[in-house]
Amino acid sequence: MAYVAVSGGREAIEESIRLLDYHKSGTDKDIEIEAIENKLSLLVDRVMSEAGLYAKTYAALALKQCEGCVEEAVFLLRAYRSTLTRNYYTNEVDTEGMRIVRRVSAAFKDIVGGQILGATYDYTHRLIDFRIGEEIFEDARKNMQALLAAQTPEPVAPCPRVSDGLRKEGLLDVCAKNDQKPLDVTMNAPVFPAERSARLQTLARADTGFVSGLAYSSLRGFGQAHPTVGELRCGYAELCVPYLFDENESVYIGEILLTEVECFNAADDTDRLKLTAGYGAVFGRNENKAIAMAVLDRELDAGGRYPAQNEEFVLTHGDSLEMNGFISHLKLPHYVTFQSKLDAVRKTRGTEHE
């Protein structure tokens, strides 16, 4: 594909950037990074997930820099991540022991540890609250924050997985043990058929809308099954790295907020009917993406003729950076290629350009 460089446009480009700066700061009021990080936390979590970097402040900074454009923010954060040194790989994260802030099951009413509704929009009225900009609302919010700060929350005990009971009964397929290290898709391009670790990493970094749309297509009949959310849990998981002087010891380095989902599907095991599980996990609070990821995990395992079951199609077209970059490149000059197309059209019509 041929491109034509834009010559003599330096002054125009500089003015374009100045105009962009005006759009970003065309008001006396400024929005603080802390406000974006805490007030738009779901947006920040989405950017971190698609960029593959858990850094709330930097994600908020990227969003401010690009006027809240998710695709540009992902580009900025992923570009920054590529400059960082990689000193350690963490140990396997035990999400069963996560500090849970939300946990629900659509499969069972009563589960060990109980259902924890936590913070969710599932039970709210989808009506705009015009009080948000009023002082009376701000006063009520401050009073609520002070009340919550004065309370001492009871510690939540680790909750066993809902799927554990089904596995003990032999009703749920058990994943084959694999002692191989997960494939790092940021360092090695996956090949097809891809390892499950590569598949899950790629889906976790994929565009939220793309993943959700494909999962939706499979639910509408362009797939095999209608799964049930066996367990959705959101909480803080501890991260540890091997101790430098003793591989049998670990060093705690912090915790990250995760959303994890297991979806149950029917699986025909030739002799008898069993259940199988699809899995999804993403940074922060992003429940729809985690559910969609679990749906696609199962669909890719099953295989078939639909788009959501085609591994190469799903894994190569959902990357936010590549997808939006390739679409955006259509705005670049294509003078030579278009003229050749135009000449071909004129010749077939028997006309000449004058």
Secondary structure in CASP SS format (residue, H / E / C, confidence):
PFRMAT SS
TARGET T0000
AUTHOR 0000-0000-0000
METHOD secondary structure of the structure
MODEL  1
M C 1.00
A C 1.00
Y C 1.00
V C 1.00
A C 1.00
V C 1.00
S C 1.00
G C 1.00
G C 1.00
R H 1.00
E H 1.00
A H 1.00
I H 1.00
E H 1.00
E H 1.00
S H 1.00
I H 1.00
R H 1.00
L H 1.00
L H 1.00
D H 1.00
Y H 1.00
H H 1.00
K H 1.00
S C 1.00
G C 1.00
T C 1.00
D C 1.00
K C 1.00
D C 1.00
I C 1.00
E C 1.00
I H 1.00
E H 1.00
A H 1.00
I H 1.00
E H 1.00
N H 1.00
K H 1.00
L C 1.00
S H 1.00
L H 1.00
L H 1.00
V H 1.00
D H 1.00
R H 1.00
V H 1.00
M H 1.00
S H 1.00
E H 1.00
A H 1.00
G C 1.00
L C 1.00
Y C 1.00
A C 1.00
K H 1.00
T H 1.00
Y H 1.00
A H 1.00
A H 1.00
L H 1.00
A H 1.00
L H 1.00
K H 1.00
Q H 1.00
C C 1.00
E C 1.00
G C 1.00
C C 1.00
V H 1.00
E H 1.00
E H 1.00
A H 1.00
V H 1.00
F H 1.00
L H 1.00
L H 1.00
R H 1.00
A H 1.00
Y H 1.00
R H 1.00
S C 1.00
T C 1.00
L C 1.00
T C 1.00
R C 1.00
N C 1.00
Y C 1.00
Y C 1.00
T C 1.00
N C 1.00
E C 1.00
V C 1.00
D C 1.00
T H 1.00
E H 1.00
G H 1.00
M C 1.00
R E 1.00
I E 1.00
V E 1.00
R E 1.00
R E 1.00
V E 1.00
S C 1.00
A C 1.00
A C 1.00
F C 1.00
K C 1.00
D C 1.00
I C 1.00
V C 1.00
G C 1.00
G C 1.00
Q C 1.00
I E 1.00
L C 1.00
G C 1.00
A C 1.00
T C 1.00
Y C 1.00
D C 1.00
Y C 1.00
T C 1.00
H C 1.00
R C 1.00
L C 1.00
I C 1.00
D C 1.00
F H 1.00
R H 1.00
I H 1.00
G H 1.00
E C 1.00
E H 1.00
I H 1.00
F H 1.00
E H 1.00
D H 1.00
A H 1.00
R H 1.00
K H 1.00
N H 1.00
M H 1.00
Q H 1.00
A H 1.00
L H 1.00
L H 1.00
A H 1.00
A H 1.00
Q C 1.00
T C 1.00
P C 1.00
E C 1.00
P C 1.00
V C 1.00
A C 1.00
P C 1.00
C C 1.00
P C 1.00
R C 1.00
V H 1.00
S H 1.00
D H 1.00
G H 1.00
L H 1.00
R H 1.00
K H 1.00
E C 1.00
G C 1.00
L C 1.00
L E 1.00
D C 1.00
V C 1.00
C C 1.00
A C 1.00
K C 1.00
N C 1.00
D C 1.00
Q C 1.00
K C 1.00
P C 1.00
L C 1.00
D C 1.00
V C 1.00
T C 1.00
M C 1.00
N C 1.00
A C 1.00
P C 1.00
V C 1.00
F C 1.00
P C 1.00
A C 1.00
E C 1.00
R H 1.00
S H 1.00
A H 1.00
R H 1.00
L H 1.00
Q H 1.00
T H 1.00
L H 1.00
A H 1.00
R H 1.00
A E 1.00
D C 1.00
T H 1.00
G H 1.00
F H 1.00
V H 1.00
S H 1.00
G H 1.00
L H 1.00
A H 1.00
Y H 1.00
S H 1.00
S H 1.00
L H 1.00
R C 1.00
G C 1.00
F C 1.00
G C 1.00
Q C 1.00
A C 1.00
H C 1.00
P C 1.00
T E 1.00
V E 1.00
G E 1.00
E E 1.00
L E 1.00
R E 1.00
C E 1.00
G E 1.00
Y E 1.00
A E 1.00
E E 1.00
L E 1.00
C E 1.00
V E 1.00
P E 1.00
Y E 1.00
L C 1.00
F C 1.00
D E 1.00
E E 1.00
N E 1.00
E E 1.00
S E 1.00
V E 1.00
Y E 1.00
I E 1.00
G E 1.00
E E 1.00
I E 1.00
L E 1.00
L E 1.00
T E 1.00
E E 1.00
V E 1.00
E E 1.00
C E 1.00
F E 1.00
N E 1.00
A E 1.00
A E 1.00
D E 1.00
D E 1.00
T C 1.00
D C 1.00
R E 1.00
L E 1.00
K E 1.00
L E 1.00
T E 1.00
A E 1.00
G E 1.00
Y E 1.00
G E 1.00
A E 1.00
V E 1.00
F E 1.00
G C 1.00
R C 1.00
N C 1.00
E H 1.00
N H 1.00
K H 1.00
A H 1.00
I H 1.00
A H 1.00
M H 1.00
A H 1.00
V H 1.00
L H 1.00
D H 1.00
R H 1.00
E H 1.00
L H 1.00
D H 1.00
A H 1.00
G C 1.00
G C 1.00
R C 1.00
Y C 1.00
P H 1.00
A H 1.00
Q H 1.00
N C 1.00
E H 1.00
E H 1.00
F H 1.00
V H 1.00
L H 1.00
T H 1.00
H H 1.00
G C 1.00
D E 1.00
S H 1.00
L H 1.00
E H 1.00
M H 1.00
N H 1.00
G H 1.00
F H 1.00
I H 1.00
S H 1.00
H H 1.00
L H 1.00
K H 1.00
L C 1.00
P C 1.00
H C 1.00
Y H 1.00
V H 1.00
T H 1.00
F H 1.00
Q H 1.00
S H 1.00
K H 1.00
L H 1.00
D H 1.00
A H 1.00
V H 1.00
R H 1.00
K H 1.00
T H 1.00
R C 1.00
G C 1.00
T C 1.00
E C 1.00
H C 1.00
E C 1.00
END
